[in-house]
């Protein structure tokens, strides 16, 4: 299993995760997300390009994710890069069809935005084992 697939599986088991960004004044913001998938060997997330989170990531791509599953937690730290390819949007939406149903996103709607992690590291922690580092 690839590193991105391993991290994606953890996020899937967690069900949701928390994404932290920083606004233009340096104020951190944390939100619950559920979207994640692997496209072209990279870990992707999805949001709408009209949302503050997207605007913040365009201004400062540094982000961190935290998720908890089965007594372990994972942090992913890195930069999120906007991928404006229709093929990438379609692949992310096809991997999680609920995004189409709940949020009414479509790869051609002009609103759906997908981003992938670049220069990122995931670390899985627990109280009983040494941390496991995964380069993305």
NORGI-V964895 format. One record per backbone hydrogen bond with DSSP energy under -0.5 kcal/mol. CO is the residue of the C=O (numbers start at 1). NH is the residue of the N-H. If there is no record, write none. Layout:
CO/NH  CO/NH
This chain:
2/6  3/7  4/8  5/9  6/10  7/11  8/12  9/13  10/14  11/15  14/16  17/33  18/20  18/66  19/31  20/64  21/29  23/26  27/23  29/21  31/19  33/17  37/39  37/44  39/42  42/39  42/44  43/117  44/37  45/115  47/113  48/51  51/55  52/56  53/57  54/58  55/59  56/60  61/80  63/78  64/20  65/76  66/18  67/74  69/72  72/69  73/125  74/67  75/77  75/123  76/65  77/121  78/63  79/118  81/116  82/84  83/114  85/89  86/90  87/91  88/92  89/93  90/94  91/95  92/96  94/97  96/99  97/100  97/101  98/102  98/103  99/103  99/105  100/104  106/109  106/112  111/49  113/47  114/83  115/45  116/81  118/79  120/136  121/77  122/134  123/75  123/125  124/132  125/73  129/126  131/133  132/124  134/122
